[in-house]
């Protein structure tokens, strides 16, 4: 668990994917699929955007919000979204569309 700002989440994923937090072998292990759908490793998930750019990150929630944070592997493009979870539907599809817009523009 991590409580932070959207800016901090961007800095965290830039440091992680930029190789500043873990040895390369451990970061590679995080990028190795560990679930049947092949989109989640050891604490790191990924999403292939509609423009064929893969982003790495994760999502999480707490009592009053949900946060989604993703970055391209080279960390040149990042997006972090915080939403309130009191929505009539799961926001994942809307967030995916927003990530696509932010990364693919």
Order of alpha helices (4+ residues) and beta strands (2+ residues): alpha-alpha-beta-beta-beta-beta-alpha
